[in-house]
Amino acid sequence: MTKKIRIDRVKLITYMAEKEISAKQLSELSGITPSTISNVRSGKTCSLKTAKAIAEALCVPIKLLASEVYTNAV
């Protein structure tokens, strides 16, 4: 089973602005590619691992960022 998460894009952008972190900086801090950061910022789902890395880079609990969680059978 694979868990996918949709990060609340408004919350993500708000936390980034509060911490004065650009998409490029978030990519560098989280180890996530710039294209994935762009996809997440536009509302696309991401893996649990990606969501955790973004949350850790922003120093916020993942539950504050997640808007939906999906479980898919693989």
N, C-alpha and C positions, 0 to 999 in steps of 0.2 A: 504494500500500500504506500502511496505517495501522498504527502500532505502538501497542499498548495494554499497559499495565503494571499489575500488581497489586502494590501496596506492602504489605509485611508490616505489618499493623496493629499488632501488638505492638511491633515495632521503632519504628514511627512514634510511638506513644504514649509509649514509653520515652524516645526522643530529645526529645520535647516536654517531658516531665517533667524530664529532666536539665537542659534549658536553661530551664526554668520559662517555657515559652511556651504560652499558651492557644490554642484553635482560632481565636479571633478575631484574636489577634496573628499567628498563622501565616498567616491569610488576608491580613492587611495586609502582612506581610513578603514574602509570595510573590506577591501580586497575584492570587491564586486566590479565587474566591467562597467564602463560608462554606458554602454548600450542597455545593460540590464537596469542600471539606475534610471535611465531615461524611460524604459518600459514601466518600471514600478511607479515612477512619478506620473505617468500618464494613465495609471489605473489598472494595468495588467497584473495578473497574478504572478507570484514568485514562489520558489521553494521555501520551506521552513528554514533551511540553512541560510538562504539569502536574507530572509526577513530578520533572523537572529543577528546576522552580521551587521545589517543596517541599524538595527536597534542598539547594538553594542557600540557602534561607531558614534551614534547620537547620544549615548548614555541615557537611554530611556528604556523602560520595560517594554517588551514586545507587545504585551496586551494593550498598551496605549496606542500602538500603531495599527494593529490588525483590525480590519473591519469585517472580514469573512475568512473562514477556514473551510477548505474543501478536502475530502479524502477520496482518492481514486484508487481503484484496484489496478494493480500492474500485472 
